[in-house]
Amino acid sequence: MPRERDPLVVGRVIGDVLDPFIRTTTIRIVCSGREITNGCELRPLAVVSQPRVEIGGDDLRIFYTLVLVDPDAPSPSDPNLREYLHWMVTDIPATTGPTFGQEIVCYESPRPTVGIHRFVFVLFRQLGRQTVYAPGWRQNFNTRDFAELYNLGPPVAAVYFNCQRETGTGGRRR
């Protein structure tokens, strides 16, 4: 897909959260019966429960790390808590999902209060099973720094959705 038409570029996930990367693994994420596609709109009630995640691949000896971040916290016009970490699971075997991995940071459902937020799932391939420590806090997490610290390399898949408070309407303000 041409870079200028890549939804991760258009949605500024590439740039704000990630550097350009090549997708090499499939990831399927379903919230409240709805599959997440890049840029889709979900309300907080649809993401109250931990989503169902399916990771592709065919070699159970390969492990993955999944993170979910909000780069627009606390508001898209002033994201001074960027990136807010909503979930982290490591040691996920290929062909499975997070329930087979180690939950390092428990799932916290998105609850934006101001504006339309992007919520980004990022999948990394691990070099093997490894020990990952939970950060001391959720705010100001940095996906790039995390990947470098644990020698994860570039992401192998990413997908994001937009979310605003239940009564919110209107477009993205930046």
mmCIF file of the C-alpha atoms, coordinates in Angstrom:
data_MODEL
# 
_entry.id   MODEL 
# 
loop_
_atom_site.group_PDB 
_atom_site.id 
_atom_site.type_symbol 
_atom_site.label_atom_id 
_atom_site.label_alt_id 
_atom_site.label_comp_id 
_atom_site.label_asym_id 
_atom_site.label_entity_id 
_atom_site.label_seq_id 
_atom_site.pdbx_PDB_ins_code 
_atom_site.Cartn_x 
_atom_site.Cartn_y 
_atom_site.Cartn_z 
_atom_site.occupancy 
_atom_site.B_iso_or_equiv 
_atom_site.pdbx_formal_charge 
_atom_site.auth_seq_id 
_atom_site.auth_comp_id 
_atom_site.auth_asym_id 
_atom_site.auth_atom_id 
_atom_site.pdbx_PDB_model_num 
ATOM 1   C CA . MET A 1 1   ? 0.000   0.000   0.000  1.00 0.00 ? 1   MET A CA 1 
ATOM 2   C CA . PRO A 1 2   ? 1.471   3.419   -0.882 1.00 0.00 ? 2   PRO A CA 1 
ATOM 3   C CA . ARG A 1 3   ? 2.705   5.133   2.262  1.00 0.00 ? 3   ARG A CA 1 
ATOM 4   C CA . GLU A 1 4   ? 0.538   8.228   1.740  1.00 0.00 ? 4   GLU A CA 1 
ATOM 5   C CA . ARG A 1 5   ? -2.585  6.037   1.699  1.00 0.00 ? 5   ARG A CA 1 
ATOM 6   C CA . ASP A 1 6   ? -1.573  3.867   4.652  1.00 0.00 ? 6   ASP A CA 1 
ATOM 7   C CA . PRO A 1 7   ? -4.254  4.447   7.341  1.00 0.00 ? 7   PRO A CA 1 
ATOM 8   C CA . LEU A 1 8   ? -1.556  4.461   10.050 1.00 0.00 ? 8   LEU A CA 1 
ATOM 9   C CA . VAL A 1 9   ? 0.105   7.382   8.243  1.00 0.00 ? 9   VAL A CA 1 
ATOM 10  C CA . VAL A 1 10  ? -3.170  9.189   7.555  1.00 0.00 ? 10  VAL A CA 1 
ATOM 11  C CA . GLY A 1 11  ? -4.203  8.767   11.228 1.00 0.00 ? 11  GLY A CA 1 
ATOM 12  C CA . ARG A 1 12  ? -0.752  9.989   12.323 1.00 0.00 ? 12  ARG A CA 1 
ATOM 13  C CA . VAL A 1 13  ? -0.059  6.783   14.263 1.00 0.00 ? 13  VAL A CA 1 
ATOM 14  C CA . ILE A 1 14  ? 3.115   6.602   12.196 1.00 0.00 ? 14  ILE A CA 1 
ATOM 15  C CA . GLY A 1 15  ? 4.851   9.680   13.536 1.00 0.00 ? 15  GLY A CA 1 
ATOM 16  C CA . ASP A 1 16  ? 3.098   10.159  16.870 1.00 0.00 ? 16  ASP A CA 1 
ATOM 17  C CA . VAL A 1 17  ? 3.562   6.588   18.172 1.00 0.00 ? 17  VAL A CA 1 
ATOM 18  C CA . LEU A 1 18  ? 5.535   4.514   15.665 1.00 0.00 ? 18  LEU A CA 1 
ATOM 19  C CA . ASP A 1 19  ? 8.189   4.850   13.033 1.00 0.00 ? 19  ASP A CA 1 
ATOM 20  C CA . PRO A 1 20  ? 7.428   3.377   9.594  1.00 0.00 ? 20  PRO A CA 1 
ATOM 21  C CA . PHE A 1 21  ? 7.532   -0.428  9.613  1.00 0.00 ? 21  PHE A CA 1 
ATOM 22  C CA . ILE A 1 22  ? 6.650   -3.390  7.432  1.00 0.00 ? 22  ILE A CA 1 
ATOM 23  C CA . ARG A 1 23  ? 3.714   -5.525  8.546  1.00 0.00 ? 23  ARG A CA 1 
ATOM 24  C CA . THR A 1 24  ? 4.778   -9.161  8.747  1.00 0.00 ? 24  THR A CA 1 
ATOM 25  C CA . THR A 1 25  ? 2.137   -10.673 11.051 1.00 0.00 ? 25  THR A CA 1 
ATOM 26  C CA . THR A 1 26  ? -1.634  -10.607 11.064 1.00 0.00 ? 26  THR A CA 1 
ATOM 27  C CA . ILE A 1 27  ? -3.578  -9.398  14.063 1.00 0.00 ? 27  ILE A CA 1 
ATOM 28  C CA . ARG A 1 28  ? -7.347  -9.509  14.459 1.00 0.00 ? 28  ARG A CA 1 
ATOM 29  C CA . ILE A 1 29  ? -8.994  -7.592  17.287 1.00 0.00 ? 29  ILE A CA 1 
ATOM 30  C CA . VAL A 1 30  ? -12.690 -7.828  18.136 1.00 0.00 ? 30  VAL A CA 1 
ATOM 31  C CA . CYS A 1 31  ? -14.515 -5.619  20.663 1.00 0.00 ? 31  CYS A CA 1 
ATOM 32  C CA . SER A 1 32  ? -18.153 -6.313  21.504 1.00 0.00 ? 32  SER A CA 1 
ATOM 33  C CA . GLY A 1 33  ? -18.513 -8.441  18.389 1.00 0.00 ? 33  GLY A CA 1 
ATOM 34  C CA . ARG A 1 34  ? -17.034 -5.794  16.067 1.00 0.00 ? 34  ARG A CA 1 
ATOM 35  C CA . GLU A 1 35  ? -13.686 -6.234  14.348 1.00 0.00 ? 35  GLU A CA 1 
ATOM 36  C CA . ILE A 1 36  ? -11.397 -3.245  14.710 1.00 0.00 ? 36  ILE A CA 1 
ATOM 37  C CA . THR A 1 37  ? -10.164 -1.718  11.473 1.00 0.00 ? 37  THR A CA 1 
ATOM 38  C CA . ASN A 1 38  ? -7.859  1.278   11.234 1.00 0.00 ? 38  ASN A CA 1 
ATOM 39  C CA . GLY A 1 39  ? -9.709  4.480   12.034 1.00 0.00 ? 39  GLY A CA 1 
ATOM 40  C CA . CYS A 1 40  ? -13.032 2.891   12.961 1.00 0.00 ? 40  CYS A CA 1 
ATOM 41  C CA . GLU A 1 41  ? -15.121 4.618   15.642 1.00 0.00 ? 41  GLU A CA 1 
ATOM 42  C CA . LEU A 1 42  ? -15.968 2.803   18.873 1.00 0.00 ? 42  LEU A CA 1 
ATOM 43  C CA . ARG A 1 43  ? -17.717 4.213   21.926 1.00 0.00 ? 43  ARG A CA 1 
ATOM 44  C CA . PRO A 1 44  ? -16.410 3.522   25.451 1.00 0.00 ? 44  PRO A CA 1 
ATOM 45  C CA . LEU A 1 45  ? -19.215 1.051   26.157 1.00 0.00 ? 45  LEU A CA 1 
ATOM 46  C CA . ALA A 1 46  ? -17.987 -1.105  23.254 1.00 0.00 ? 46  ALA A CA 1 
ATOM 47  C CA . VAL A 1 47  ? -14.495 -1.380  24.768 1.00 0.00 ? 47  VAL A CA 1 
ATOM 48  C CA . VAL A 1 48  ? -15.333 -1.834  28.454 1.00 0.00 ? 48  VAL A CA 1 
ATOM 49  C CA . SER A 1 49  ? -14.304 -5.488  28.297 1.00 0.00 ? 49  SER A CA 1 
ATOM 50  C CA . GLN A 1 50  ? -10.895 -6.697  27.214 1.00 0.00 ? 50  GLN A CA 1 
ATOM 51  C CA . PRO A 1 51  ? -10.970 -7.286  23.447 1.00 0.00 ? 51  PRO A CA 1 
ATOM 52  C CA . ARG A 1 52  ? -10.499 -10.656 21.807 1.00 0.00 ? 52  ARG A CA 1 
ATOM 53  C CA . VAL A 1 53  ? -7.174  -10.727 19.983 1.00 0.00 ? 53  VAL A CA 1 
ATOM 54  C CA . GLU A 1 54  ? -5.975  -13.319 17.484 1.00 0.00 ? 54  GLU A CA 1 
ATOM 55  C CA . ILE A 1 55  ? -2.373  -13.317 16.315 1.00 0.00 ? 55  ILE A CA 1 
ATOM 56  C CA . GLY A 1 56  ? -1.346  -15.002 13.092 1.00 0.00 ? 56  GLY A CA 1 
ATOM 57  C CA . GLY A 1 57  ? 1.661   -17.145 12.409 1.00 0.00 ? 57  GLY A CA 1 
ATOM 58  C CA . ASP A 1 58  ? 2.249   -20.850 12.383 1.00 0.00 ? 58  ASP A CA 1 
ATOM 59  C CA . ASP A 1 59  ? 5.212   -21.417 14.691 1.00 0.00 ? 59  ASP A CA 1 
ATOM 60  C CA . LEU A 1 60  ? 4.340   -21.761 18.392 1.00 0.00 ? 60  LEU A CA 1 
ATOM 61  C CA . ARG A 1 61  ? 8.001   -21.145 19.234 1.00 0.00 ? 61  ARG A CA 1 
ATOM 62  C CA . ILE A 1 62  ? 7.607   -17.492 18.215 1.00 0.00 ? 62  ILE A CA 1 
ATOM 63  C CA . PHE A 1 63  ? 6.382   -15.079 20.894 1.00 0.00 ? 63  PHE A CA 1 
ATOM 64  C CA . TYR A 1 64  ? 4.847   -11.625 20.697 1.00 0.00 ? 64  TYR A CA 1 
ATOM 65  C CA . THR A 1 65  ? 4.289   -8.572  22.877 1.00 0.00 ? 65  THR A CA 1 
ATOM 66  C CA . LEU A 1 66  ? 1.090   -6.529  22.559 1.00 0.00 ? 66  LEU A CA 1 
ATOM 67  C CA . VAL A 1 67  ? 0.629   -2.987  23.857 1.00 0.00 ? 67  VAL A CA 1 
ATOM 68  C CA . LEU A 1 68  ? -2.397  -0.687  23.731 1.00 0.00 ? 68  LEU A CA 1 
ATOM 69  C CA . VAL A 1 69  ? -1.720  3.052   24.054 1.00 0.00 ? 69  VAL A CA 1 
ATOM 70  C CA . ASP A 1 70  ? -3.620  6.336   23.830 1.00 0.00 ? 70  ASP A CA 1 
ATOM 71  C CA . PRO A 1 71  ? -1.396  8.995   22.222 1.00 0.00 ? 71  PRO A CA 1 
ATOM 72  C CA . ASP A 1 72  ? -4.064  11.669  22.773 1.00 0.00 ? 72  ASP A CA 1 
ATOM 73  C CA . ALA A 1 73  ? -4.271  11.652  26.593 1.00 0.00 ? 73  ALA A CA 1 
ATOM 74  C CA . PRO A 1 74  ? -5.698  13.637  28.232 1.00 0.00 ? 74  PRO A CA 1 
ATOM 75  C CA . SER A 1 75  ? -6.932  15.527  25.159 1.00 0.00 ? 75  SER A CA 1 
ATOM 76  C CA . PRO A 1 76  ? -5.970  15.590  21.473 1.00 0.00 ? 76  PRO A CA 1 
ATOM 77  C CA . SER A 1 77  ? -5.262  19.336  21.668 1.00 0.00 ? 77  SER A CA 1 
ATOM 78  C CA . ASP A 1 78  ? -2.933  18.899  24.687 1.00 0.00 ? 78  ASP A CA 1 
ATOM 79  C CA . PRO A 1 79  ? -1.613  15.319  24.796 1.00 0.00 ? 79  PRO A CA 1 
ATOM 80  C CA . ASN A 1 80  ? 0.750   15.952  27.719 1.00 0.00 ? 80  ASN A CA 1 
ATOM 81  C CA . LEU A 1 81  ? 0.251   12.397  29.081 1.00 0.00 ? 81  LEU A CA 1 
ATOM 82  C CA . ARG A 1 82  ? 1.125   10.850  25.697 1.00 0.00 ? 82  ARG A CA 1 
ATOM 83  C CA . GLU A 1 83  ? 1.253   7.862   25.512 1.00 0.00 ? 83  GLU A CA 1 
ATOM 84  C CA . TYR A 1 84  ? -1.141  6.482   28.118 1.00 0.00 ? 84  TYR A CA 1 
ATOM 85  C CA . LEU A 1 85  ? -0.644  2.719   28.485 1.00 0.00 ? 85  LEU A CA 1 
ATOM 86  C CA . HIS A 1 86  ? -3.928  0.783   28.582 1.00 0.00 ? 86  HIS A CA 1 
ATOM 87  C CA . TRP A 1 87  ? -2.652  -2.779  28.283 1.00 0.00 ? 87  TRP A CA 1 
ATOM 88  C CA . MET A 1 88  ? 0.528   -4.837  27.934 1.00 0.00 ? 88  MET A CA 1 
ATOM 89  C CA . VAL A 1 89  ? 0.850   -8.583  27.371 1.00 0.00 ? 89  VAL A CA 1 
ATOM 90  C CA . THR A 1 90  ? 4.105   -10.437 26.618 1.00 0.00 ? 90  THR A CA 1 
ATOM 91  C CA . ASP A 1 91  ? 5.121   -13.984 25.683 1.00 0.00 ? 91  ASP A CA 1 
ATOM 92  C CA . ILE A 1 92  ? 2.059   -14.539 23.476 1.00 0.00 ? 92  ILE A CA 1 
ATOM 93  C CA . PRO A 1 93  ? 2.655   -17.637 21.322 1.00 0.00 ? 93  PRO A CA 1 
ATOM 94  C CA . ALA A 1 94  ? 1.969   -17.302 17.591 1.00 0.00 ? 94  ALA A CA 1 
ATOM 95  C CA . THR A 1 95  ? -1.477  -18.513 16.440 1.00 0.00 ? 95  THR A CA 1 
ATOM 96  C CA . THR A 1 96  ? -2.998  -17.624 19.838 1.00 0.00 ? 96  THR A CA 1 
ATOM 97  C CA . GLY A 1 97  ? -3.943  -14.465 21.730 1.00 0.00 ? 97  GLY A CA 1 
ATOM 98  C CA . PRO A 1 98  ? -3.169  -12.545 24.929 1.00 0.00 ? 98  PRO A CA 1 
ATOM 99  C CA . THR A 1 99  ? -4.932  -15.062 27.172 1.00 0.00 ? 99  THR A CA 1 
ATOM 100 C CA . PHE A 1 100 ? -1.976  -17.368 26.466 1.00 0.00 ? 100 PHE A CA 1 
ATOM 101 C CA . GLY A 1 101 ? 0.614   -14.720 27.359 1.00 0.00 ? 101 GLY A CA 1 
ATOM 102 C CA . GLN A 1 102 ? 1.784   -12.885 30.466 1.00 0.00 ? 102 GLN A CA 1 
ATOM 103 C CA . GLU A 1 103 ? -0.340  -9.841  31.289 1.00 0.00 ? 103 GLU A CA 1 
ATOM 104 C CA . ILE A 1 104 ? 2.196   -7.269  32.529 1.00 0.00 ? 104 ILE A CA 1 
ATOM 105 C CA . VAL A 1 105 ? -0.220  -4.311  32.717 1.00 0.00 ? 105 VAL A CA 1 
ATOM 106 C CA . CYS A 1 106 ? -3.895  -5.201  33.131 1.00 0.00 ? 106 CYS A CA 1 
ATOM 107 C CA . TYR A 1 107 ? -6.442  -3.954  30.618 1.00 0.00 ? 107 TYR A CA 1 
ATOM 108 C CA . GLU A 1 108 ? -7.892  -0.536  31.423 1.00 0.00 ? 108 GLU A CA 1 
ATOM 109 C CA . SER A 1 109 ? -10.846 0.353   29.244 1.00 0.00 ? 109 SER A CA 1 
ATOM 110 C CA . PRO A 1 110 ? -10.654 3.590   27.236 1.00 0.00 ? 110 PRO A CA 1 
ATOM 111 C CA . ARG A 1 111 ? -12.646 6.452   28.783 1.00 0.00 ? 111 ARG A CA 1 
ATOM 112 C CA . PRO A 1 112 ? -11.785 9.654   26.913 1.00 0.00 ? 112 PRO A CA 1 
ATOM 113 C CA . THR A 1 113 ? -13.325 12.791  28.414 1.00 0.00 ? 113 THR A CA 1 
ATOM 114 C CA . VAL A 1 114 ? -12.363 15.419  25.821 1.00 0.00 ? 114 VAL A CA 1 
ATOM 115 C CA . GLY A 1 115 ? -12.123 15.057  22.056 1.00 0.00 ? 115 GLY A CA 1 
ATOM 116 C CA . ILE A 1 116 ? -11.631 12.052  19.819 1.00 0.00 ? 116 ILE A CA 1 
ATOM 117 C CA . HIS A 1 117 ? -8.772  9.806   20.929 1.00 0.00 ? 117 HIS A CA 1 
ATOM 118 C CA . ARG A 1 118 ? -6.819  7.242   18.937 1.00 0.00 ? 118 ARG A CA 1 
ATOM 119 C CA . PHE A 1 119 ? -6.227  3.920   20.671 1.00 0.00 ? 119 PHE A CA 1 
ATOM 120 C CA . VAL A 1 120 ? -3.351  1.997   19.127 1.00 0.00 ? 120 VAL A CA 1 
ATOM 121 C CA . PHE A 1 121 ? -2.666  -1.730  19.391 1.00 0.00 ? 121 PHE A CA 1 
ATOM 122 C CA . VAL A 1 122 ? 0.976   -2.486  18.573 1.00 0.00 ? 122 VAL A CA 1 
ATOM 123 C CA . LEU A 1 123 ? 2.363   -5.993  18.140 1.00 0.00 ? 123 LEU A CA 1 
ATOM 124 C CA . PHE A 1 124 ? 6.077   -6.807  18.420 1.00 0.00 ? 124 PHE A CA 1 
ATOM 125 C CA . ARG A 1 125 ? 7.853   -10.081 17.719 1.00 0.00 ? 125 ARG A CA 1 
ATOM 126 C CA . GLN A 1 126 ? 10.080  -11.135 20.596 1.00 0.00 ? 126 GLN A CA 1 
ATOM 127 C CA . LEU A 1 127 ? 13.477  -12.767 20.181 1.00 0.00 ? 127 LEU A CA 1 
ATOM 128 C CA . GLY A 1 128 ? 12.286  -15.444 22.640 1.00 0.00 ? 128 GLY A CA 1 
ATOM 129 C CA . ARG A 1 129 ? 10.586  -15.633 26.008 1.00 0.00 ? 129 ARG A CA 1 
ATOM 130 C CA . GLN A 1 130 ? 11.779  -12.772 28.139 1.00 0.00 ? 130 GLN A CA 1 
ATOM 131 C CA . THR A 1 131 ? 11.145  -10.926 31.356 1.00 0.00 ? 131 THR A CA 1 
ATOM 132 C CA . VAL A 1 132 ? 9.430   -7.571  30.892 1.00 0.00 ? 132 VAL A CA 1 
ATOM 133 C CA . TYR A 1 133 ? 8.771   -5.293  33.831 1.00 0.00 ? 133 TYR A CA 1 
ATOM 134 C CA . ALA A 1 134 ? 5.666   -3.163  34.215 1.00 0.00 ? 134 ALA A CA 1 
ATOM 135 C CA . PRO A 1 135 ? 6.400   0.560   34.052 1.00 0.00 ? 135 PRO A CA 1 
ATOM 136 C CA . GLY A 1 136 ? 5.884   2.472   37.299 1.00 0.00 ? 136 GLY A CA 1 
ATOM 137 C CA . TRP A 1 137 ? 2.934   4.373   35.824 1.00 0.00 ? 137 TRP A CA 1 
ATOM 138 C CA . ARG A 1 138 ? 0.703   4.331   32.774 1.00 0.00 ? 138 ARG A CA 1 
ATOM 139 C CA . GLN A 1 139 ? 1.055   7.949   31.624 1.00 0.00 ? 139 GLN A CA 1 
ATOM 140 C CA . ASN A 1 140 ? 3.946   9.092   29.411 1.00 0.00 ? 140 ASN A CA 1 
ATOM 141 C CA . PHE A 1 141 ? 4.716   5.558   28.257 1.00 0.00 ? 141 PHE A CA 1 
ATOM 142 C CA . ASN A 1 142 ? 6.803   5.558   25.076 1.00 0.00 ? 142 ASN A CA 1 
ATOM 143 C CA . THR A 1 143 ? 6.291   2.654   22.679 1.00 0.00 ? 143 THR A CA 1 
ATOM 144 C CA . ARG A 1 144 ? 9.525   3.351   20.788 1.00 0.00 ? 144 ARG A CA 1 
ATOM 145 C CA . ASP A 1 145 ? 11.606  3.471   24.000 1.00 0.00 ? 145 ASP A CA 1 
ATOM 146 C CA . PHE A 1 146 ? 9.916   0.328   25.308 1.00 0.00 ? 146 PHE A CA 1 
ATOM 147 C CA . ALA A 1 147 ? 10.744  -1.574  22.105 1.00 0.00 ? 147 ALA A CA 1 
ATOM 148 C CA . GLU A 1 148 ? 14.360  -0.406  22.278 1.00 0.00 ? 148 GLU A CA 1 
ATOM 149 C CA . LEU A 1 149 ? 14.728  -1.258  25.983 1.00 0.00 ? 149 LEU A CA 1 
ATOM 150 C CA . TYR A 1 150 ? 13.555  -4.839  25.416 1.00 0.00 ? 150 TYR A CA 1 
ATOM 151 C CA . ASN A 1 151 ? 15.258  -5.266  22.034 1.00 0.00 ? 151 ASN A CA 1 
ATOM 152 C CA . LEU A 1 152 ? 11.959  -5.869  20.235 1.00 0.00 ? 152 LEU A CA 1 
ATOM 153 C CA . GLY A 1 153 ? 12.793  -4.167  16.969 1.00 0.00 ? 153 GLY A CA 1 
ATOM 154 C CA . PRO A 1 154 ? 10.114  -2.574  14.800 1.00 0.00 ? 154 PRO A CA 1 
ATOM 155 C CA . PRO A 1 155 ? 6.462   -3.565  15.180 1.00 0.00 ? 155 PRO A CA 1 
ATOM 156 C CA . VAL A 1 156 ? 5.151   -6.440  13.074 1.00 0.00 ? 156 VAL A CA 1 
ATOM 157 C CA . ALA A 1 157 ? 1.524   -5.228  13.130 1.00 0.00 ? 157 ALA A CA 1 
ATOM 158 C CA . ALA A 1 158 ? -0.548  -2.309  14.389 1.00 0.00 ? 158 ALA A CA 1 
ATOM 159 C CA . VAL A 1 159 ? -4.171  -1.225  14.264 1.00 0.00 ? 159 VAL A CA 1 
ATOM 160 C CA . TYR A 1 160 ? -5.994  1.713   15.818 1.00 0.00 ? 160 TYR A CA 1 
ATOM 161 C CA . PHE A 1 161 ? -9.510  2.886   16.517 1.00 0.00 ? 161 PHE A CA 1 
ATOM 162 C CA . ASN A 1 162 ? -11.010 6.247   17.435 1.00 0.00 ? 162 ASN A CA 1 
ATOM 163 C CA . CYS A 1 163 ? -13.034 6.740   20.597 1.00 0.00 ? 163 CYS A CA 1 
ATOM 164 C CA . GLN A 1 164 ? -14.769 9.664   22.303 1.00 0.00 ? 164 GLN A CA 1 
ATOM 165 C CA . ARG A 1 165 ? -17.004 9.942   25.347 1.00 0.00 ? 165 ARG A CA 1 
ATOM 166 C CA . GLU A 1 166 ? -20.435 8.391   25.003 1.00 0.00 ? 166 GLU A CA 1 
ATOM 167 C CA . THR A 1 167 ? -22.180 11.724  24.476 1.00 0.00 ? 167 THR A CA 1 
ATOM 168 C CA . GLY A 1 168 ? -19.470 13.218  22.274 1.00 0.00 ? 168 GLY A CA 1 
ATOM 169 C CA . THR A 1 169 ? -19.997 14.274  18.673 1.00 0.00 ? 169 THR A CA 1 
ATOM 170 C CA . GLY A 1 170 ? -17.970 16.015  16.045 1.00 0.00 ? 170 GLY A CA 1 
ATOM 171 C CA . GLY A 1 171 ? -14.576 15.800  14.406 1.00 0.00 ? 171 GLY A CA 1 
ATOM 172 C CA . ARG A 1 172 ? -11.017 15.551  15.583 1.00 0.00 ? 172 ARG A CA 1 
ATOM 173 C CA . ARG A 1 173 ? -9.441  18.762  16.852 1.00 0.00 ? 173 ARG A CA 1 
ATOM 174 C CA . ARG A 1 174 ? -5.681  19.145  16.815 1.00 0.00 ? 174 ARG A CA 1 
# 
